[in-house]
Amino acid sequence: MIFISKHIIPKGFVGLTLYPFIFLKKEQLKNDNVLVNHEKIHLKQQLELFILFFYIFYGIEYFIKLIKYKNSNLAYYNLSFEREAYQNEDDLHYLKIRKKWAFLKYL
């Protein structure tokens, strides 16, 4: 389910996925198939890690990457979950062929 909420989305972002919901900053973003696909990839990742473990893994990996890169943007873009989503967001059929635990190859 997609919801619109400019208050939930962190500054500098246009979408956020909190299973089972996708939050977008503006109504017109519902028509952005690439963005919606990116967020749907995160839904799949969250399911694979039983939701709670996704957030734990995401937080730990972010903290490690933040120490490594000393830059929050670089840390974010180098997270395995984000790398998988960004590299495959243009392929609207990706989720049909995606292998389980695919984010691991982006570590």
Secondary structure as GFF3:
##gff-version 3
##sequence-region A 1 107
A	DSSP	beta_strand	2	4	.	.	.	ID=ss1
A	DSSP	beta_strand	15	18	.	.	.	ID=ss2
A	DSSP	beta_strand	21	24	.	.	.	ID=ss3
A	DSSP	three_ten_helix	27	31	.	.	.	ID=ss4
A	DSSP	alpha_helix	33	48	.	.	.	ID=ss5
A	DSSP	alpha_helix	52	69	.	.	.	ID=ss6
A	DSSP	alpha_helix	72	77	.	.	.	ID=ss7
A	DSSP	alpha_helix	80	88	.	.	.	ID=ss8
A	DSSP	alpha_helix	94	97	.	.	.	ID=ss9
A	DSSP	three_ten_helix	102	106	.	.	.	ID=ss10
###
